[in-house]
Amino acid sequence: MSKLTVAVVSAALLAVVFGPLPQRTALAADAPTPEEDAATKIDALETEVARLNARLEAEKIPAMWLVVGFFGQFIFGMRFIVQWIATELKKKSVVPVAFWYLSLTGTIVLLSYSIYKRDPVFIAGFSLNMIIYLRNLYFIHFGPTKATND
């Protein structure tokens, strides 16, 4: 057997056992210096920041609508505080009527914000939630038996 045949067979066996050898695509002299590599990464980062800034500029939300959105989130979040306080006072899990009113109010405010933003996902979600909250309030006030939750 020639030395070339032994080398080819050995390389083939090594490739089967350990996988193919990595291909060298560039010589060490062609590799970027650390400074060039850092500059390339900085350029890519600056490009991404500029792209995000352009997107934020395009979606600029007037301050009044930001206040509406945050107010809606605050009202919607307060329902959990009210429920927590009512549960602590009664020493059992309860859902007070105020929970449903805060849910409904927060949903109406957030639905108006979602309509302004033209976000179909949140419009659908808040619309469906509003039906549930109205239905619960209907049962509390007009149902066959009044709820005992205060």
N, C-alpha and C positions, 0 to 999 in steps of 0.2 A: 504494500500500500504506500502510496506517495504521501509526502508530508502535507500536500494541499488537501488530499482526500481526508486525512486524519483531522485536519483543522476544520474542514467543512462539516464532517460528521460530529465532531466535538461541539462546534457552535450550534448545530441543530439540536443535539441532546441538551445542551445548556438552555437553549430557547424553550424546549419542551418542559424542562424541569423548573426553570426560574423565570420564564417569560422572555420576550424578545429584549435584546439589548437596547438601551436608549440611543436614539439617533442624535448626533451632534449637528445642530443647525447653524451654529455660529461659533466662530473661534473666539477665544478669550479676548483677543484684541478688538473684536467687533462688539463685544458686550458694552452696554452703556456704563459710564462711570457712576459712582454713587450720586454725584451731583446732578448728572443728567437724568438719572432715574428719579431723584427727588423732584427735579423741575417738571418732569412729565407728570408725576403724581399731583403736584401742586396745580398744574394747568388743568388736569382732569377735575380736581376738586373745585377750582374756581369756575369752571364751566358748569358743573352741577349746581353750585350755589347761585350762579346767574340764572340758570334755568328755573330753579325754585323761586327766586325772587320775581322773575317774570310771571310765573304762575300765580303767586300771591298778589301781584299788582293787578292781574287780570280779574281776580276774584275779590277785589277790595270790597268790603262790606261796610256800609255806612254805620257810624257810631250808634245811631238810634236803633238799628236792627241788632247790633251786638248787645245793647242793653236789653232789648226785648228777649233775645235768646237766653242771656244769662239770668234774667228775671224768671223766665219760664222754667229754667233748670232749678233755680232756687225754690220756687213754689213747689215744683214736682218733688224735689228732695225733701222738703219740709214734711211731706206726708209720712215719711219714715220716722222722723223725729216725733211727730204727734202719735203715731202708732206705738212707738217705743215707750213714750211717757205714759200712755194709757195702759199699756201692758204692765209697766212697773207699778202703777197705782193700784191696779186690780189684782196683781200677782198671778195673772193668767193671760194667755194670749187673746187679745181682743182687737177688733178693727173698728175704731170709732167712726161715726158719721163724718167727722172733719177729714178723715183720711180720703173719703170718696170726693168730697168737695175740693180738697187740695189737688187730688189726682185729676179731676175734671178741669179745674182752672189752669193747672200747669200744662195739661194736654192742649187746651185751647190756645194758650200763648205759644207753646212750641209748635203747634200745627200752623199757626199764622206765620211763624218764622220759617218753617219748612216750605210753606207755599211761596213765601218771598224768595227762598233759595231755589225753588223749583226742584226739590229733591223727592222723587216719587217713592223712594223707600220709606222715608220718614213720614211723608204725607199719608201713605197707606197705613203705616203702623199707628200713628196718632189718631187717625180716623177710626180705626177698628177699636183702639183702646177707649175712645170717647163713647162708643156704643155700649161697651161693657160698664163704664162708670155711670152713664145715664140709666142703664137698666138696673144697676144696684141701687141707685138713689130712688128710682121708681118703686122698687120693692120695699125700701125703707119707709117711704112716705105714703105710698098708695097701695102696697101689697095687701093680700088677704089677711096676713098677720104682721103687725108692725114688728120690726127688729128690736131686740132688746139692747143692742150695742149703743152706747152713748158716745 
